[in-house]
Amino acid sequence: MMSSKRRKSFVDLDFGSDAGDRSGSNSPSLLLSPHSGGSQQDLYYHQADDEMSNHGDSPPRAPPVKIELRIKSGGLGFNIKGGRDQPVRAGDPGIYISRLRPGAVAEKDGRLKPGDKIVEINGEDTRNVIHDEALKLFRQNQQSISLLVEQNAILPSDLTKDREDEKNIQRIELRKDKKGKGVGLGFNIRGGRDNPYVPNDPSIYVTRIRSDGAAAFDGRLGVGDKILEINGVNVRSTTIDNAVELLQLAKKKVTLLVLKSALQETVKKAREGAVDSVRGKEIVVELKKSASEGLGFNIRGGQGTNYIRGHPGIFITSIKRGGVAHKDGTLQPGDRILEMNGVDVRNVPQDAAVQVVNRAGDSVKLLIEKNAEELFKKSEFFNLNFDEEDMSGEKGCYFRDGKRNIDFVLVYEEGEKPEPPDFTIKRQRYMENLKKSQLEFEEEISQDEKGKIHFIKCHVPWEVMLFYAEELSFRAPLKQRTGVKINWTEKMMKKLHLPNPFKNEVPDAPPDYFTTQFKANKLHKFINSDDPDHYFTDTERTRVASEILETACYGKRQKGEIGINRLVNEGVYSAAYPLHVGPAELPPGYHQGPHGPEEIKLNMRQILKEYWGRWGAWLKYQPLDHIRWYFGEKIGIYFAWLGQYTAWLIMPSVVGLLVFMYGVLTINGGANKPALDMCNFPKWTFPMCPACEVGCAVWDLHTACSRAKHAYLFDNPMTVAYAIFVSFWAVFFLEFWKRKEVTIGYQWDVLEFEEEEERPRPTFAALAPAVERNPITGLLEPYFPQEKRSFRMYSGIAIICGMVSLVMLFMVGVIVYKLLVIHPLYKNPDLQPHANQFVSATGAVLNLIIIMILSRVYEKLALLLNHWEMHRTQTEYEDNLTLKVFIFQFMNFYSSIFYIAFFKGKFVGYPGNYGTIFGLRNEECSPGGCLIELAQQLAVIMIGKQVIGNVQEVLIPEIKQYLKKRKRGSKGNDEIKPRWEADYELLENEGLFQEYLEMVIQFGFITLFVAAFPLAPFFALANNVFEIRIDSDKFVCDLRRSTADRAQDIGVWFKILDGIAKLAVISNAFLIAFTSEFLPKLLYAGIVSESGNLDGYLNFSLSWAPANTTSQPCRYQGLRDRDGHLTTFFWHLVTLRLAFVILFEHFVFGVSTLIDVIVPDIPQGLQDTIKREKYLATQALADHHGLMGSSDILNYDDVLVDMA
């Protein structure tokens, strides 16, 4: 298209808040040759005009001149006016040249000028002929033409003068703040003296009216109107910048004087009198129909549904390989059908042409215009189109005929630097092979400051869809289910007769069908099979397109030179993606319309944005069926899992808050007697031994009163019960998720989805050094020797161990930092009381920074390592990558927490025999225990990670989009672009790996160490409420639409979650037993205290330093006697701790196993429904139903599905 290829010499502006006119593709380039490249050659020859202006209305006549022109591709390139029936002026029947097309034959020859009178054409006198007779003489099939021309016969201005008819001039006043709130005036303009929209025409034209602006609400301003004045200022010959400035200066309203439909009139004039009629050779083709395959070609176009914009013809779009037309060899894509069996189909609807073929007998005689599509596109008429259609919406999801879906888009760029020559060869080979697969294509070209961007739009024809639907085991609809989907909260609300605040009335719910495996020979038995344009969904079409694109070869198949993914990885193509169905922004007036929002039609993307991605929808059920319909089952199941996980977090969040509140309310009670004693006893009741060997003095335990007292908030008797509760909660959550997963699988027809024998990954195919025959398919496939892979796998394990060691090294570094900092603080009497708090907080922040940095580094390393290991299939690749990254992230996030929970303070020693690391005394827990420091560490890492992660998810897409637009030379976000261009500017969808990883790490925080931080589920719940909105908005608005992959579960992540849940039982058992003060206090009250309470526990838990080990008598935390030996109470406590761990684990694991056995993975009612549907599907597809008959088949009501 010429409009896409020319340079961007115009200015588009939308006087709204956030959008403007698009630039590049689909924008008409009036009166320019498609080969001119945007030449600024004047439309009218001014020099001739100037020369004649001094001679009045009757220029001097010169003798006629004979001019011979050789006709080349594209024609002569000029227009004529006049004739006996259409005189230019009264009484003058002459034929005059009205315009020259820049770059065409006549303009390059230089002898013809606007205003010349044509006296003869090939010897035929034209001084008194009608207009059409003159055109016929020009359009005769010939290689050259001879003209007798009277030069400068009339002033060019008399032929082209633009008279401003007062009847067509209108004054329009627009208010920016009227109805169109926040969107401004809402129209786009082009033109001006510096950037003429029409060559040599300085006028300002309205090129688009936005549906959400003041102009649209007013209704008087139209596309093609010429702006004569802005607020009284004449802009007939101004610059575009000046016009923009005048419009922007108007704060509340603007008054426009416009000439209505001026651009349309200009286009009309440009079309009138064109002497060229580019036509192909006409031939007759007779084909005999095949009983099974028909004629073997596809057609598009016709009146009302143009295949090529501005052309009503019926065109052949594809030839079926091996079919009748292919064997005949005469027809080619791009040929136009003029007649069928003598019936003229030049200007009829496509359906009428199809009926002519269907009514024909065994043979069809066709009158064909060869190569008509290419010839028409080279003609000027292809680009003469004043109306700029808004292709950013639903129209942009179809080919130019408005009927064929754009199923996939391939993009490549032509920059300032030349690309490698083999790129063009690879693209040509690839496209040739795609054409053999019967894909259909259209190409658009956009021009920006950095070069050209080519968009190749792909469409999968009906016949190809039928083949791949069976090949890929699509599900075909037999009957719509009548049952109502209901979840447990809605069921509970109904029983209690309460309104359901979570219910989300989402429009256009996708139908829920009872389905069976697709069979092409059973097509007539499937719902909507009589509507080929809408039978397959968008996601099904993109799956088929992706399959074809991924399996097409562009080089040597033995070398694995196959598929679009590899081409994108190599840089041959910039991107490949399916389209969003339209814009995400809501149409104007949706919320304030006079008749309510239900009367305004939304596309599926807008529905998801309004009812899912909007922050106001945080309390509503997710529209999972809509998500699945738009993004596919894989993404749908992720959000189903995330929604269930978030909902299940409510209970542990509430209980955790109650546990924390219990600690707050009982902090001054008897259960916290040791801390209260620390605060209430006189100062220096408990002189504590120095915190360091040199320079530190004895300190008073009273100074640690506040920290010890607040430690009770996280270490009280209720935390034990809470840890047991959360352990059971994790088991129940996973068990009920399995049930819901099965229910969703049934509803979405993926319950028995099994991945077919996978093809090798494109990267594997590219790097594999050999080929080997696949024992299943029998095809030669790329092969990588097992011994080499084993070496790489073991090397990978070694590298992973090295990275884990690096994590441990950094953890030790943080410990050393804390030791180095805390000793100077201990030496300062003023800072000593706050030393532990400061060191713990700064250590946690430092650890968080290291964690975030190492996460980024390792993820990149894991990708490189996984790539190097040469995993054959995508499943193997993803599973190995998941395990690598998770193992590292587990150590990265949890190593410091495990250290505080289970190792800190356990190897301190005692005065005279302290343990050391690098010459520094080992860390010890502060008075009150290590649990409060563990809670602090958890809070900083967990909450900090969540905050940073959410900020990154919001900001990084915006930054990436800004940088991408800046790289391409775009200066703002105010351009309205076609759907394929708008989606190209979005970010690539990198899948769900990071989303799952983030949630699984969070799951570990709330289960592994919940005994130390009961508020963890609450913060996780708060984060996930934001996470769902951020992720939903990101998928709907910021990311390209991905291929709709199918899946029946969350894959390997469930095994990881299950492993974490089991590890959490062990972790919490040891945390309560060995880190918490719960068991020591319990044992003291049971066997030491005479009153059965904690009176005297503080004094009992402190030992005296052995003689001659300190400068003065002092106490330290430990259960030792005066000589430093462990007491009998210590060994009783160890026994109790081990017994508690064993009992805790066995109790939780035993009950969990019992739950797993009692609760079936598939609800019984659902099992019966599945079996019945299988039986009915078999009966429905059977050609004979035997004695049973078929009257009752599918005549039943579906069960009410109670989703677990």
Helices and strands as residue ranges (DSSP letters): H 2-5, E 13-14, H 46-52, G 53-55, E 65-70, E 78-82, E 95-100, H 105-109, E 117-121, E 124-125, H 131-138, E 144-150, H 156-160, G 166-168, E 169-175, E 187-191, E 204-209, H 214-218, E 226-230, E 233-234, H 240-249, E 253-259, H 262-271, E 282-288, E 297-301, E 314-319, H 324-328, E 336-340, E 343-344, H 350-359, E 363-369, H 372-378, G 380-383, G 394-397, E 408-414, H 421-436, E 440-448, E 451-459, H 462-471, E 475-480, E 485-487, H 488-495, E 513-517, G 520-525, H 532-535, H 538-551, G 557-559, H 564-570, E 575-577, G 597-599, H 604-608, I 609-613, G 615-617, H 624-631, H 633-648, H 650-665, G 670-672, H 673-680, E 687-688, E 699-700, G 701-704, H 705-711, H 717-747, H 762-767, E 770-773, E 780-783, H 786-827, G 832-834, H 835-868, H 874-902, E 909-910, E 913-914, E 916-917, E 920-921, H 931-967, H 979-984, H 993-1008, H 1016-1033, I 1034-1038, H 1052-1070, I 1071-1075, H 1078-1087, H 1097-1101, E 1102-1104, E 1115-1117, H 1128-1158, H 1164-1181, G 1186-1188, E 1201-1203
